[in-house]
Amino acid sequence: MSAVGNPYDNAQAESFMKTLKVEEIYLAGYETFADVTSRLPVFLEDVYNARRMHSSLGYLSPTQFEDRLVQQAA
């Protein structure tokens, strides 16, 4: 635990929320909660996890990174 009010505590969460807002929420223009519950999981699985590169993973998508780990373990 760090001190109360430390701006670095939520760096990963803040980065994810910024990405989610900029790349999906603002562009999609959700009108109802039903829109969110039906389309947001698609963004997370098909875009964020499958295609979007992450610098912390060596510029691979999470899916590619996991596949590489499985290959190295075998």
CHARMM internal coordinates of N, CA and C (Angstrom, degrees):
IC EDIT
DIST 1 N 1 CA 1.4442
DIST 1 CA 1 C 1.5243
ANGL 1 N 1 CA 1 C 108.56
DIST 1 C 2 N 1.2683
ANGL 1 CA 1 C 2 N 114.60
DIHE 1 N 1 CA 1 C 2 N 143.02
DIST 2 N 2 CA 1.4534
ANGL 1 C 2 N 2 CA 119.47
DIHE 1 CA 1 C 2 N 2 CA 175.29
DIST 2 CA 2 C 1.5244
ANGL 2 N 2 CA 2 C 109.53
DIHE 1 C 2 N 2 CA 2 C -112.57
DIST 2 C 3 N 1.2948
ANGL 2 CA 2 C 3 N 114.56
DIHE 2 N 2 CA 2 C 3 N -175.87
DIST 3 N 3 CA 1.4609
ANGL 2 C 3 N 3 CA 119.97
DIHE 2 CA 2 C 3 N 3 CA -176.48
DIST 3 CA 3 C 1.5295
ANGL 3 N 3 CA 3 C 111.70
DIHE 2 C 3 N 3 CA 3 C -67.48
DIST 3 C 4 N 1.3069
ANGL 3 CA 3 C 4 N 116.01
DIHE 3 N 3 CA 3 C 4 N 153.24
DIST 4 N 4 CA 1.4600
ANGL 3 C 4 N 4 CA 122.45
DIHE 3 CA 3 C 4 N 4 CA 177.60
DIST 4 CA 4 C 1.5300
ANGL 4 N 4 CA 4 C 108.99
DIHE 3 C 4 N 4 CA 4 C -63.20
DIST 4 C 5 N 1.3086
ANGL 4 CA 4 C 5 N 116.38
DIHE 4 N 4 CA 4 C 5 N 134.79
DIST 5 N 5 CA 1.4520
ANGL 4 C 5 N 5 CA 120.42
DIHE 4 CA 4 C 5 N 5 CA 176.98
DIST 5 CA 5 C 1.5139
ANGL 5 N 5 CA 5 C 114.76
DIHE 4 C 5 N 5 CA 5 C 84.35
DIST 5 C 6 N 1.3277
ANGL 5 CA 5 C 6 N 117.87
DIHE 5 N 5 CA 5 C 6 N 7.86
DIST 6 N 6 CA 1.4590
ANGL 5 C 6 N 6 CA 120.77
DIHE 5 CA 5 C 6 N 6 CA 178.56
DIST 6 CA 6 C 1.5259
ANGL 6 N 6 CA 6 C 108.92
DIHE 5 C 6 N 6 CA 6 C -68.92
DIST 6 C 7 N 1.3393
ANGL 6 CA 6 C 7 N 118.87
DIHE 6 N 6 CA 6 C 7 N 120.26
DIST 7 N 7 CA 1.4607
ANGL 6 C 7 N 7 CA 120.55
DIHE 6 CA 6 C 7 N 7 CA -175.27
DIST 7 CA 7 C 1.5168
ANGL 7 N 7 CA 7 C 113.84
DIHE 6 C 7 N 7 CA 7 C -68.80
DIST 7 C 8 N 1.3155
ANGL 7 CA 7 C 8 N 118.10
DIHE 7 N 7 CA 7 C 8 N -13.83
DIST 8 N 8 CA 1.4621
ANGL 7 C 8 N 8 CA 120.66
DIHE 7 CA 7 C 8 N 8 CA -178.19
DIST 8 CA 8 C 1.5201
ANGL 8 N 8 CA 8 C 113.36
DIHE 7 C 8 N 8 CA 8 C -89.83
DIST 8 C 9 N 1.3328
ANGL 8 CA 8 C 9 N 117.79
DIHE 8 N 8 CA 8 C 9 N -4.25
DIST 9 N 9 CA 1.4582
ANGL 8 C 9 N 9 CA 121.49
DIHE 8 CA 8 C 9 N 9 CA -179.26
DIST 9 CA 9 C 1.5218
ANGL 9 N 9 CA 9 C 112.22
DIHE 8 C 9 N 9 CA 9 C -62.49
DIST 9 C 10 N 1.3035
ANGL 9 CA 9 C 10 N 117.50
DIHE 9 N 9 CA 9 C 10 N -39.82
DIST 10 N 10 CA 1.4588
ANGL 9 C 10 N 10 CA 121.54
DIHE 9 CA 9 C 10 N 10 CA -174.49
DIST 10 CA 10 C 1.5193
ANGL 10 N 10 CA 10 C 113.22
DIHE 9 C 10 N 10 CA 10 C -110.43
DIST 10 C 11 N 1.3158
ANGL 10 CA 10 C 11 N 118.01
DIHE 10 N 10 CA 10 C 11 N 28.06
DIST 11 N 11 CA 1.4620
ANGL 10 C 11 N 11 CA 120.84
DIHE 10 CA 10 C 11 N 11 CA -174.53
DIST 11 CA 11 C 1.5248
ANGL 11 N 11 CA 11 C 112.37
DIHE 10 C 11 N 11 CA 11 C -58.27
DIST 11 C 12 N 1.3210
ANGL 11 CA 11 C 12 N 117.98
DIHE 11 N 11 CA 11 C 12 N -44.67
DIST 12 N 12 CA 1.4665
ANGL 11 C 12 N 12 CA 120.33
DIHE 11 CA 11 C 12 N 12 CA -179.03
DIST 12 CA 12 C 1.5160
ANGL 12 N 12 CA 12 C 111.19
DIHE 11 C 12 N 12 CA 12 C -67.08
DIST 12 C 13 N 1.3207
ANGL 12 CA 12 C 13 N 116.77
DIHE 12 N 12 CA 12 C 13 N -43.71
DIST 13 N 13 CA 1.4643
ANGL 12 C 13 N 13 CA 120.38
DIHE 12 CA 12 C 13 N 13 CA 179.88
DIST 13 CA 13 C 1.5237
ANGL 13 N 13 CA 13 C 111.16
DIHE 12 C 13 N 13 CA 13 C -64.98
DIST 13 C 14 N 1.3283
ANGL 13 CA 13 C 14 N 116.54
DIHE 13 N 13 CA 13 C 14 N -41.54
DIST 14 N 14 CA 1.4570
ANGL 13 C 14 N 14 CA 119.85
DIHE 13 CA 13 C 14 N 14 CA 179.06
DIST 14 CA 14 C 1.5251
ANGL 14 N 14 CA 14 C 111.23
DIHE 13 C 14 N 14 CA 14 C -64.75
DIST 14 C 15 N 1.3075
ANGL 14 CA 14 C 15 N 117.07
DIHE 14 N 14 CA 14 C 15 N -40.16
DIST 15 N 15 CA 1.4685
ANGL 14 C 15 N 15 CA 121.19
DIHE 14 CA 14 C 15 N 15 CA 178.29
DIST 15 CA 15 C 1.5211
ANGL 15 N 15 CA 15 C 110.86
DIHE 14 C 15 N 15 CA 15 C -63.65
DIST 15 C 16 N 1.3247
ANGL 15 CA 15 C 16 N 116.85
DIHE 15 N 15 CA 15 C 16 N -43.65
DIST 16 N 16 CA 1.4558
ANGL 15 C 16 N 16 CA 120.52
DIHE 15 CA 15 C 16 N 16 CA 178.41
DIST 16 CA 16 C 1.5243
ANGL 16 N 16 CA 16 C 111.09
DIHE 15 C 16 N 16 CA 16 C -63.08
DIST 16 C 17 N 1.3270
ANGL 16 CA 16 C 17 N 117.31
DIHE 16 N 16 CA 16 C 17 N -44.03
DIST 17 N 17 CA 1.4636
ANGL 16 C 17 N 17 CA 120.25
DIHE 16 CA 16 C 17 N 17 CA -178.86
DIST 17 CA 17 C 1.5282
ANGL 17 N 17 CA 17 C 111.18
DIHE 16 C 17 N 17 CA 17 C -64.11
DIST 17 C 18 N 1.3392
ANGL 17 CA 17 C 18 N 117.46
DIHE 17 N 17 CA 17 C 18 N -38.18
DIST 18 N 18 CA 1.4569
ANGL 17 C 18 N 18 CA 120.47
DIHE 17 CA 17 C 18 N 18 CA 176.98
DIST 18 CA 18 C 1.5202
ANGL 18 N 18 CA 18 C 110.20
DIHE 17 C 18 N 18 CA 18 C -62.86
DIST 18 C 19 N 1.3159
ANGL 18 CA 18 C 19 N 116.96
DIHE 18 N 18 CA 18 C 19 N -45.30
DIST 19 N 19 CA 1.4599
ANGL 18 C 19 N 19 CA 121.37
DIHE 18 CA 18 C 19 N 19 CA 179.14
DIST 19 CA 19 C 1.5180
ANGL 19 N 19 CA 19 C 110.57
DIHE 18 C 19 N 19 CA 19 C -62.11
DIST 19 C 20 N 1.2953
ANGL 19 CA 19 C 20 N 117.40
DIHE 19 N 19 CA 19 C 20 N -44.98
DIST 20 N 20 CA 1.4585
ANGL 19 C 20 N 20 CA 121.94
DIHE 19 CA 19 C 20 N 20 CA 179.71
DIST 20 CA 20 C 1.5281
ANGL 20 N 20 CA 20 C 111.00
DIHE 19 C 20 N 20 CA 20 C -60.06
DIST 20 C 21 N 1.3148
ANGL 20 CA 20 C 21 N 116.51
DIHE 20 N 20 CA 20 C 21 N -45.75
DIST 21 N 21 CA 1.4618
ANGL 20 C 21 N 21 CA 120.11
DIHE 20 CA 20 C 21 N 21 CA -179.15
DIST 21 CA 21 C 1.5280
ANGL 21 N 21 CA 21 C 111.74
DIHE 20 C 21 N 21 CA 21 C -65.74
DIST 21 C 22 N 1.3247
ANGL 21 CA 21 C 22 N 116.90
DIHE 21 N 21 CA 21 C 22 N -48.33
DIST 22 N 22 CA 1.4647
ANGL 21 C 22 N 22 CA 120.90
DIHE 21 CA 21 C 22 N 22 CA -174.53
DIST 22 CA 22 C 1.5243
ANGL 22 N 22 CA 22 C 111.79
DIHE 21 C 22 N 22 CA 22 C -70.41
DIST 22 C 23 N 1.3317
ANGL 22 CA 22 C 23 N 117.76
DIHE 22 N 22 CA 22 C 23 N -41.95
DIST 23 N 23 CA 1.4572
ANGL 22 C 23 N 23 CA 120.65
DIHE 22 CA 22 C 23 N 23 CA -173.17
DIST 23 CA 23 C 1.5263
ANGL 23 N 23 CA 23 C 114.37
DIHE 22 C 23 N 23 CA 23 C -91.10
DIST 23 C 24 N 1.3286
ANGL 23 CA 23 C 24 N 117.85
DIHE 23 N 23 CA 23 C 24 N -13.26
DIST 24 N 24 CA 1.4630
ANGL 23 C 24 N 24 CA 118.68
DIHE 23 CA 23 C 24 N 24 CA -178.12
DIST 24 CA 24 C 1.5242
ANGL 24 N 24 CA 24 C 112.91
DIHE 23 C 24 N 24 CA 24 C -133.31
DIST 24 C 25 N 1.2953
ANGL 24 CA 24 C 25 N 118.14
DIHE 24 N 24 CA 24 C 25 N -60.55
DIST 25 N 25 CA 1.4644
ANGL 24 C 25 N 25 CA 121.70
DIHE 24 CA 24 C 25 N 25 CA -170.87
DIST 25 CA 25 C 1.5246
ANGL 25 N 25 CA 25 C 112.02
DIHE 24 C 25 N 25 CA 25 C -58.51
DIST 25 C 26 N 1.3416
ANGL 25 CA 25 C 26 N 116.88
DIHE 25 N 25 CA 25 C 26 N -53.41
DIST 26 N 26 CA 1.4648
ANGL 25 C 26 N 26 CA 120.14
DIHE 25 CA 25 C 26 N 26 CA -177.07
DIST 26 CA 26 C 1.5200
ANGL 26 N 26 CA 26 C 112.05
DIHE 25 C 26 N 26 CA 26 C -65.26
DIST 26 C 27 N 1.3323
ANGL 26 CA 26 C 27 N 117.48
DIHE 26 N 26 CA 26 C 27 N -34.52
DIST 27 N 27 CA 1.4664
ANGL 26 C 27 N 27 CA 121.20
DIHE 26 CA 26 C 27 N 27 CA -177.86
DIST 27 CA 27 C 1.5224
ANGL 27 N 27 CA 27 C 112.34
DIHE 26 C 27 N 27 CA 27 C -78.22
DIST 27 C 28 N 1.3273
ANGL 27 CA 27 C 28 N 117.25
DIHE 27 N 27 CA 27 C 28 N -35.50
DIST 28 N 28 CA 1.4591
ANGL 27 C 28 N 28 CA 120.79
DIHE 27 CA 27 C 28 N 28 CA -173.86
DIST 28 CA 28 C 1.5257
ANGL 28 N 28 CA 28 C 112.96
DIHE 27 C 28 N 28 CA 28 C -78.23
DIST 28 C 29 N 1.2971
ANGL 28 CA 28 C 29 N 117.89
DIHE 28 N 28 CA 28 C 29 N -29.65
DIST 29 N 29 CA 1.4565
ANGL 28 C 29 N 29 CA 120.79
DIHE 28 CA 28 C 29 N 29 CA -179.95
DIST 29 CA 29 C 1.5209
ANGL 29 N 29 CA 29 C 112.97
DIHE 28 C 29 N 29 CA 29 C 61.63
DIST 29 C 30 N 1.3132
ANGL 29 CA 29 C 30 N 116.81
DIHE 29 N 29 CA 29 C 30 N 55.16
DIST 30 N 30 CA 1.4611
ANGL 29 C 30 N 30 CA 121.21
DIHE 29 CA 29 C 30 N 30 CA 179.02
DIST 30 CA 30 C 1.5203
ANGL 30 N 30 CA 30 C 109.88
DIHE 29 C 30 N 30 CA 30 C -57.53
DIST 30 C 31 N 1.3069
ANGL 30 CA 30 C 31 N 116.19
DIHE 30 N 30 CA 30 C 31 N 137.36
DIST 31 N 31 CA 1.4602
ANGL 30 C 31 N 31 CA 120.17
DIHE 30 CA 30 C 31 N 31 CA 179.17
DIST 31 CA 31 C 1.5203
ANGL 31 N 31 CA 31 C 112.61
DIHE 30 C 31 N 31 CA 31 C -110.00
DIST 31 C 32 N 1.3211
ANGL 31 CA 31 C 32 N 117.73
DIHE 31 N 31 CA 31 C 32 N -30.19
DIST 32 N 32 CA 1.4624
ANGL 31 C 32 N 32 CA 120.68
DIHE 31 CA 31 C 32 N 32 CA -179.52
DIST 32 CA 32 C 1.5204
ANGL 32 N 32 CA 32 C 109.44
DIHE 31 C 32 N 32 CA 32 C -131.74
DIST 32 C 33 N 1.3226
ANGL 32 CA 32 C 33 N 115.14
DIHE 32 N 32 CA 32 C 33 N 164.05
DIST 33 N 33 CA 1.4580
ANGL 32 C 33 N 33 CA 119.68
DIHE 32 CA 32 C 33 N 33 CA 176.77
DIST 33 CA 33 C 1.5316
ANGL 33 N 33 CA 33 C 110.41
DIHE 32 C 33 N 33 CA 33 C -64.36
DIST 33 C 34 N 1.3233
ANGL 33 CA 33 C 34 N 117.74
DIHE 33 N 33 CA 33 C 34 N -30.95
DIST 34 N 34 CA 1.4676
ANGL 33 C 34 N 34 CA 121.44
DIHE 33 CA 33 C 34 N 34 CA 177.02
DIST 34 CA 34 C 1.5262
ANGL 34 N 34 CA 34 C 110.86
DIHE 33 C 34 N 34 CA 34 C -62.80
DIST 34 C 35 N 1.3302
ANGL 34 CA 34 C 35 N 116.94
DIHE 34 N 34 CA 34 C 35 N -36.79
DIST 35 N 35 CA 1.4661
ANGL 34 C 35 N 35 CA 120.03
DIHE 34 CA 34 C 35 N 35 CA 175.19
DIST 35 CA 35 C 1.5210
ANGL 35 N 35 CA 35 C 110.89
DIHE 34 C 35 N 35 CA 35 C -60.21
DIST 35 C 36 N 1.3096
ANGL 35 CA 35 C 36 N 115.78
DIHE 35 N 35 CA 35 C 36 N -44.59
DIST 36 N 36 CA 1.4636
ANGL 35 C 36 N 36 CA 120.81
DIHE 35 CA 35 C 36 N 36 CA -179.02
DIST 36 CA 36 C 1.5202
ANGL 36 N 36 CA 36 C 110.48
DIHE 35 C 36 N 36 CA 36 C -63.12
DIST 36 C 37 N 1.3254
ANGL 36 CA 36 C 37 N 116.98
DIHE 36 N 36 CA 36 C 37 N -48.23
DIST 37 N 37 CA 1.4631
ANGL 36 C 37 N 37 CA 119.90
DIHE 36 CA 36 C 37 N 37 CA -176.13
DIST 37 CA 37 C 1.5237
ANGL 37 N 37 CA 37 C 112.62
DIHE 36 C 37 N 37 CA 37 C -67.66
DIST 37 C 38 N 1.3188
ANGL 37 CA 37 C 38 N 117.84
DIHE 37 N 37 CA 37 C 38 N -23.47
DIST 38 N 38 CA 1.4617
ANGL 37 C 38 N 38 CA 119.22
DIHE 37 CA 37 C 38 N 38 CA 179.41
DIST 38 CA 38 C 1.5247
ANGL 38 N 38 CA 38 C 112.77
DIHE 37 C 38 N 38 CA 38 C -91.90
DIST 38 C 39 N 1.3321
ANGL 38 CA 38 C 39 N 118.28
DIHE 38 N 38 CA 38 C 39 N -33.95
DIST 39 N 39 CA 1.4639
ANGL 38 C 39 N 39 CA 120.03
DIHE 38 CA 38 C 39 N 39 CA -173.41
DIST 39 CA 39 C 1.5243
ANGL 39 N 39 CA 39 C 114.54
DIHE 38 C 39 N 39 CA 39 C -99.55
DIST 39 C 40 N 1.3117
ANGL 39 CA 39 C 40 N 118.96
DIHE 39 N 39 CA 39 C 40 N -27.03
DIST 40 N 40 CA 1.4565
ANGL 39 C 40 N 40 CA 120.99
DIHE 39 CA 39 C 40 N 40 CA -178.34
DIST 40 CA 40 C 1.5316
ANGL 40 N 40 CA 40 C 112.96
DIHE 39 C 40 N 40 CA 40 C -64.51
DIST 40 C 41 N 1.3277
ANGL 40 CA 40 C 41 N 120.00
DIHE 40 N 40 CA 40 C 41 N -43.60
DIST 41 N 41 CA 1.4632
ANGL 40 C 41 N 41 CA 118.94
DIHE 40 CA 40 C 41 N 41 CA 176.63
DIST 41 CA 41 C 1.5348
ANGL 41 N 41 CA 41 C 113.01
DIHE 40 C 41 N 41 CA 41 C -60.76
DIST 41 C 42 N 1.3051
ANGL 41 CA 41 C 42 N 116.68
DIHE 41 N 41 CA 41 C 42 N -32.61
DIST 42 N 42 CA 1.4681
ANGL 41 C 42 N 42 CA 120.27
DIHE 41 CA 41 C 42 N 42 CA 177.77
DIST 42 CA 42 C 1.5210
ANGL 42 N 42 CA 42 C 109.69
DIHE 41 C 42 N 42 CA 42 C -64.94
DIST 42 C 43 N 1.3218
ANGL 42 CA 42 C 43 N 117.41
DIHE 42 N 42 CA 42 C 43 N -43.66
DIST 43 N 43 CA 1.4652
ANGL 42 C 43 N 43 CA 120.64
DIHE 42 CA 42 C 43 N 43 CA 177.26
DIST 43 CA 43 C 1.5238
ANGL 43 N 43 CA 43 C 110.40
DIHE 42 C 43 N 43 CA 43 C -60.39
DIST 43 C 44 N 1.3160
ANGL 43 CA 43 C 44 N 117.01
DIHE 43 N 43 CA 43 C 44 N -46.16
DIST 44 N 44 CA 1.4622
ANGL 43 C 44 N 44 CA 120.11
DIHE 43 CA 43 C 44 N 44 CA -177.03
DIST 44 CA 44 C 1.5212
ANGL 44 N 44 CA 44 C 111.64
DIHE 43 C 44 N 44 CA 44 C -62.09
DIST 44 C 45 N 1.3114
ANGL 44 CA 44 C 45 N 117.64
DIHE 44 N 44 CA 44 C 45 N -45.43
DIST 45 N 45 CA 1.4653
ANGL 44 C 45 N 45 CA 120.80
DIHE 44 CA 44 C 45 N 45 CA -176.89
DIST 45 CA 45 C 1.5299
ANGL 45 N 45 CA 45 C 113.25
DIHE 44 C 45 N 45 CA 45 C -79.07
DIST 45 C 46 N 1.3296
ANGL 45 CA 45 C 46 N 117.38
DIHE 45 N 45 CA 45 C 46 N -44.08
DIST 46 N 46 CA 1.4604
ANGL 45 C 46 N 46 CA 120.77
DIHE 45 CA 45 C 46 N 46 CA -173.06
DIST 46 CA 46 C 1.5206
ANGL 46 N 46 CA 46 C 113.91
DIHE 45 C 46 N 46 CA 46 C -86.04
DIST 46 C 47 N 1.3168
ANGL 46 CA 46 C 47 N 118.24
DIHE 46 N 46 CA 46 C 47 N -27.06
DIST 47 N 47 CA 1.4615
ANGL 46 C 47 N 47 CA 120.30
DIHE 46 CA 46 C 47 N 47 CA -177.69
DIST 47 CA 47 C 1.5212
ANGL 47 N 47 CA 47 C 110.93
DIHE 46 C 47 N 47 CA 47 C -110.37
DIST 47 C 48 N 1.3215
ANGL 47 CA 47 C 48 N 117.05
DIHE 47 N 47 CA 47 C 48 N -60.81
DIST 48 N 48 CA 1.4626
ANGL 47 C 48 N 48 CA 120.31
DIHE 47 CA 47 C 48 N 48 CA -172.07
DIST 48 CA 48 C 1.5335
ANGL 48 N 48 CA 48 C 111.90
DIHE 47 C 48 N 48 CA 48 C -64.84
DIST 48 C 49 N 1.3129
ANGL 48 CA 48 C 49 N 117.88
DIHE 48 N 48 CA 48 C 49 N -43.65
DIST 49 N 49 CA 1.4623
ANGL 48 C 49 N 49 CA 120.32
DIHE 48 CA 48 C 49 N 49 CA -177.50
DIST 49 CA 49 C 1.5237
ANGL 49 N 49 CA 49 C 113.77
DIHE 48 C 49 N 49 CA 49 C -88.73
DIST 49 C 50 N 1.3167
ANGL 49 CA 49 C 50 N 118.38
DIHE 49 N 49 CA 49 C 50 N -28.09
DIST 50 N 50 CA 1.4625
ANGL 49 C 50 N 50 CA 120.04
DIHE 49 CA 49 C 50 N 50 CA -172.81
DIST 50 CA 50 C 1.5250
ANGL 50 N 50 CA 50 C 113.90
DIHE 49 C 50 N 50 CA 50 C -98.89
DIST 50 C 51 N 1.3239
ANGL 50 CA 50 C 51 N 118.28
DIHE 50 N 50 CA 50 C 51 N -35.77
DIST 51 N 51 CA 1.4643
ANGL 50 C 51 N 51 CA 118.87
DIHE 50 CA 50 C 51 N 51 CA -173.62
DIST 51 CA 51 C 1.5137
ANGL 51 N 51 CA 51 C 114.99
DIHE 50 C 51 N 51 CA 51 C -117.01
DIST 51 C 52 N 1.3210
ANGL 51 CA 51 C 52 N 118.58
DIHE 51 N 51 CA 51 C 52 N -30.05
DIST 52 N 52 CA 1.4635
ANGL 51 C 52 N 52 CA 121.01
DIHE 51 CA 51 C 52 N 52 CA -173.41
DIST 52 CA 52 C 1.5192
ANGL 52 N 52 CA 52 C 110.71
DIHE 51 C 52 N 52 CA 52 C -75.06
DIST 52 C 53 N 1.3411
ANGL 52 CA 52 C 53 N 116.29
DIHE 52 N 52 CA 52 C 53 N 126.09
DIST 53 N 53 CA 1.4589
ANGL 52 C 53 N 53 CA 120.88
DIHE 52 CA 52 C 53 N 53 CA 179.89
DIST 53 CA 53 C 1.5295
ANGL 53 N 53 CA 53 C 109.69
DIHE 52 C 53 N 53 CA 53 C -78.24
DIST 53 C 54 N 1.3287
ANGL 53 CA 53 C 54 N 115.95
DIHE 53 N 53 CA 53 C 54 N 144.02
DIST 54 N 54 CA 1.4507
ANGL 53 C 54 N 54 CA 122.76
DIHE 53 CA 53 C 54 N 54 CA -179.79
DIST 54 CA 54 C 1.5298
ANGL 54 N 54 CA 54 C 108.38
DIHE 53 C 54 N 54 CA 54 C -120.37
DIST 54 C 55 N 1.3009
ANGL 54 CA 54 C 55 N 116.91
DIHE 54 N 54 CA 54 C 55 N 123.99
DIST 55 N 55 CA 1.4663
ANGL 54 C 55 N 55 CA 120.38
DIHE 54 CA 54 C 55 N 55 CA -177.59
DIST 55 CA 55 C 1.5245
ANGL 55 N 55 CA 55 C 111.55
DIHE 54 C 55 N 55 CA 55 C -61.95
DIST 55 C 56 N 1.3144
ANGL 55 CA 55 C 56 N 118.05
DIHE 55 N 55 CA 55 C 56 N -33.75
DIST 56 N 56 CA 1.4602
ANGL 55 C 56 N 56 CA 120.71
DIHE 55 CA 55 C 56 N 56 CA -179.09
DIST 56 CA 56 C 1.5318
ANGL 56 N 56 CA 56 C 112.38
DIHE 55 C 56 N 56 CA 56 C -70.42
DIST 56 C 57 N 1.3296
ANGL 56 CA 56 C 57 N 117.39
DIHE 56 N 56 CA 56 C 57 N -13.45
DIST 57 N 57 CA 1.4657
ANGL 56 C 57 N 57 CA 122.04
DIHE 56 CA 56 C 57 N 57 CA 178.50
DIST 57 CA 57 C 1.5266
ANGL 57 N 57 CA 57 C 111.21
DIHE 56 C 57 N 57 CA 57 C -107.51
DIST 57 C 58 N 1.3177
ANGL 57 CA 57 C 58 N 117.08
DIHE 57 N 57 CA 57 C 58 N 22.78
DIST 58 N 58 CA 1.4550
ANGL 57 C 58 N 58 CA 120.33
DIHE 57 CA 57 C 58 N 58 CA 179.80
DIST 58 CA 58 C 1.5159
ANGL 58 N 58 CA 58 C 112.27
DIHE 57 C 58 N 58 CA 58 C 72.74
DIST 58 C 59 N 1.3066
ANGL 58 CA 58 C 59 N 117.17
DIHE 58 N 58 CA 58 C 59 N 34.07
DIST 59 N 59 CA 1.4705
ANGL 58 C 59 N 59 CA 124.18
DIHE 58 CA 58 C 59 N 59 CA -179.66
DIST 59 CA 59 C 1.5320
ANGL 59 N 59 CA 59 C 112.42
DIHE 58 C 59 N 59 CA 59 C 58.66
DIST 59 C 60 N 1.3219
ANGL 59 CA 59 C 60 N 114.43
DIHE 59 N 59 CA 59 C 60 N 40.46
DIST 60 N 60 CA 1.4594
ANGL 59 C 60 N 60 CA 122.15
DIHE 59 CA 59 C 60 N 60 CA 171.77
DIST 60 CA 60 C 1.5199
ANGL 60 N 60 CA 60 C 107.48
DIHE 59 C 60 N 60 CA 60 C -116.83
DIST 60 C 61 N 1.3246
ANGL 60 CA 60 C 61 N 115.93
DIHE 60 N 60 CA 60 C 61 N 157.94
DIST 61 N 61 CA 1.4602
ANGL 60 C 61 N 61 CA 118.56
DIHE 60 CA 60 C 61 N 61 CA 172.16
DIST 61 CA 61 C 1.5272
ANGL 61 N 61 CA 61 C 107.90
DIHE 60 C 61 N 61 CA 61 C -76.41
DIST 61 C 62 N 1.3339
ANGL 61 CA 61 C 62 N 118.35
DIHE 61 N 61 CA 61 C 62 N 159.40
DIST 62 N 62 CA 1.4663
ANGL 61 C 62 N 62 CA 119.22
DIHE 61 CA 61 C 62 N 62 CA 177.76
DIST 62 CA 62 C 1.5305
ANGL 62 N 62 CA 62 C 112.66
DIHE 61 C 62 N 62 CA 62 C -56.89
DIST 62 C 63 N 1.3207
ANGL 62 CA 62 C 63 N 117.35
DIHE 62 N 62 CA 62 C 63 N -36.41
DIST 63 N 63 CA 1.4636
ANGL 62 C 63 N 63 CA 120.33
DIHE 62 CA 62 C 63 N 63 CA 178.68
DIST 63 CA 63 C 1.5268
ANGL 63 N 63 CA 63 C 110.92
DIHE 62 C 63 N 63 CA 63 C -65.28
DIST 63 C 64 N 1.3332
ANGL 63 CA 63 C 64 N 116.83
DIHE 63 N 63 CA 63 C 64 N -44.98
DIST 64 N 64 CA 1.4634
ANGL 63 C 64 N 64 CA 120.59
DIHE 63 CA 63 C 64 N 64 CA 178.25
DIST 64 CA 64 C 1.5245
ANGL 64 N 64 CA 64 C 110.66
DIHE 63 C 64 N 64 CA 64 C -63.31
DIST 64 C 65 N 1.3272
ANGL 64 CA 64 C 65 N 116.87
DIHE 64 N 64 CA 64 C 65 N -41.07
DIST 65 N 65 CA 1.4550
ANGL 64 C 65 N 65 CA 121.41
DIHE 64 CA 64 C 65 N 65 CA -179.78
DIST 65 CA 65 C 1.5329
ANGL 65 N 65 CA 65 C 110.59
DIHE 64 C 65 N 65 CA 65 C -62.28
DIST 65 C 66 N 1.3277
ANGL 65 CA 65 C 66 N 117.14
DIHE 65 N 65 CA 65 C 66 N -44.71
DIST 66 N 66 CA 1.4593
ANGL 65 C 66 N 66 CA 121.08
DIHE 65 CA 65 C 66 N 66 CA 178.30
DIST 66 CA 66 C 1.5217
ANGL 66 N 66 CA 66 C 111.22
DIHE 65 C 66 N 66 CA 66 C -63.99
DIST 66 C 67 N 1.3311
ANGL 66 CA 66 C 67 N 117.52
DIHE 66 N 66 CA 66 C 67 N -42.32
DIST 67 N 67 CA 1.4633
ANGL 66 C 67 N 67 CA 120.98
DIHE 66 CA 66 C 67 N 67 CA 177.96
DIST 67 CA 67 C 1.5234
ANGL 67 N 67 CA 67 C 110.78
DIHE 66 C 67 N 67 CA 67 C -60.26
DIST 67 C 68 N 1.3139
ANGL 67 CA 67 C 68 N 116.77
DIHE 67 N 67 CA 67 C 68 N -41.23
DIST 68 N 68 CA 1.4663
ANGL 67 C 68 N 68 CA 120.63
DIHE 67 CA 67 C 68 N 68 CA 179.46
DIST 68 CA 68 C 1.5292
ANGL 68 N 68 CA 68 C 111.02
DIHE 67 C 68 N 68 CA 68 C -65.43
DIST 68 C 69 N 1.3306
ANGL 68 CA 68 C 69 N 116.91
DIHE 68 N 68 CA 68 C 69 N -39.78
DIST 69 N 69 CA 1.4655
ANGL 68 C 69 N 69 CA 120.04
DIHE 68 CA 68 C 69 N 69 CA 177.54
DIST 69 CA 69 C 1.5275
ANGL 69 N 69 CA 69 C 111.02
DIHE 68 C 69 N 69 CA 69 C -63.34
DIST 69 C 70 N 1.3146
ANGL 69 CA 69 C 70 N 117.20
DIHE 69 N 69 CA 69 C 70 N -41.15
DIST 70 N 70 CA 1.4649
ANGL 69 C 70 N 70 CA 121.22
DIHE 69 CA 69 C 70 N 70 CA 179.03
DIST 70 CA 70 C 1.5287
ANGL 70 N 70 CA 70 C 110.17
DIHE 69 C 70 N 70 CA 70 C -63.27
DIST 70 C 71 N 1.3310
ANGL 70 CA 70 C 71 N 117.20
DIHE 70 N 70 CA 70 C 71 N -42.03
DIST 71 N 71 CA 1.4619
ANGL 70 C 71 N 71 CA 121.07
DIHE 70 CA 70 C 71 N 71 CA 179.52
DIST 71 CA 71 C 1.5161
ANGL 71 N 71 CA 71 C 110.92
DIHE 70 C 71 N 71 CA 71 C -64.95
DIST 71 C 72 N 1.3296
ANGL 71 CA 71 C 72 N 117.58
DIHE 71 N 71 CA 71 C 72 N -40.10
DIST 72 N 72 CA 1.4563
ANGL 71 C 72 N 72 CA 120.65
DIHE 71 CA 71 C 72 N 72 CA 179.54
DIST 72 CA 72 C 1.5305
ANGL 72 N 72 CA 72 C 111.95
DIHE 71 C 72 N 72 CA 72 C -68.19
DIST 72 C 73 N 1.3230
ANGL 72 CA 72 C 73 N 117.24
DIHE 72 N 72 CA 72 C 73 N -31.49
DIST 73 N 73 CA 1.4566
ANGL 72 C 73 N 73 CA 121.27
DIHE 72 CA 72 C 73 N 73 CA -179.47
DIST 73 CA 73 C 1.5204
ANGL 73 N 73 CA 73 C 111.92
DIHE 72 C 73 N 73 CA 73 C -75.45
DIST 73 C 74 N 1.3344
ANGL 73 CA 73 C 74 N 115.67
DIHE 73 N 73 CA 73 C 74 N -26.06
DIST 74 N 74 CA 1.4771
ANGL 73 C 74 N 74 CA 119.15
DIHE 73 CA 73 C 74 N 74 CA -177.48
DIST 74 CA 74 C 1.5070
ANGL 74 N 74 CA 74 C 112.65
DIHE 73 C 74 N 74 CA 74 C -79.69
END
COOR INIT
IC SEED 1 N 1 CA 1 C
IC BUILD
